């Protein structure tokens, strides 16, 4: 099993600009970044749901049209 790297070891591998940026952050900034990350995670998940909902609605509409056309053909056959 892999051991997790200690924060100091992980920070050493980051670019200098990133380390300087992170060093300037206050606890409230970290909380805001955490909330923003959660927000974007939820928005992207909701986007996936909306995509599949749109595909479902198009499929239902197409199915209703095809069903209506089939019913009209059957009625026209029976009326001859």
JOZI-V661589 format. One line per field, one symbol per residue. phi: phi as a letter, one per 20 degrees, with the letter a starting at -180 (. if undefined). psi: psi as a letter, one per 40 degrees, with the letter a starting at -180 (. if undefined). burial: # if it has 24 or more other ideal C-beta (glycine too) atoms within 12 Angstrom, else .. Layout:
BEGIN
phi->???
psi->???
burial->???
END
This chain:
BEGIN
phi->.fefffgfffffeffgfffffffefegfffffffffffffffffffffffffffffffffffffffffffffffffffef
psi->hiiiiiddddddeiiddddddddeiidddddddddddddddddddddddddddddddddddddddddddddddddddde.
burial->................................................................................
END
